[in-house]
Amino acid sequence: MAKPDNRADNEVHLQEHINHTLSKLHAAEDYLDEHADEIKADEKQAIEAKNDRRKESIDYFIAEKKDEARD
């Protein structure tokens, strides 16, 4: 039998996702700041692309959190 849909802590989980993703984003930015001249252009581009996706994810998590707050 399936568990009932418990959405009571969705906002908390979404905030955890936001915090984790922000942490990874900042760590990658710090890495680029410190080592940009030491890494290959394709590696730098890959990190920047991943950070772009992280920013999109953060926007999505924030929107979802707002939706959960309204419910």
N, C-alpha and C positions, 0 to 999 in steps of 0.2 A: 504494500500500500504506500502510496506517495505521501511525503510529508506535506503538511499544509504550508501555504505560502506565507512565510513570516518576514515581513518587510520592516519590522520595527527598528532594526539596526542598519538599514541601508545607508543612511546618511553618514554614519560612523565609518562604514566600510569605504564609502566613496571618498571621504576625507583622508582615510589612510592611503588610498590609491593616489590621491592628489599629492599628499606629502611625499610618498615614495617616488613618484614620477618627477616631482620638483627636485628632490635630492639627486636623482640620477642626472637630470638636466644640468644642474649646477656643477656637479662633479665633472661632467663632460666638458662644460664650458671652461672650468678651471684647468682641466687637462690641456685643452686647446690653447689657453692663454700661456701656459707654462712650456708647452712643447710644440707649438705650431711650426717653428722653424726646424724642428728635428724629425717631423713625420712627413710621409709621402703625401702628395696632393690628393690621391684617391682615398687615403685613409681619413684625411681631414674632411673631404667631401662627404664620406660615409658618416662620419660623426655628426656633421652639420645636418645631414638629411635625417638622421635618427632624432636629433634634437627638434627638428621641425615636426616630426611625427609625435614626439613627446608633447610639444606645445598643443598640437591638435587634440591629443588625448586629454590633456589637462582641461582644455575648453569643454570637451565632451563631459568629463567628470563633473565640472562645475555646473553645467546645464542640467545634468542628471540630478545632482544634489539639490538644485533649486526646485526641480520637479518633485522630488521626494519631500521637500519641506512644505510644498503646497498640499500634498495629499494627506 
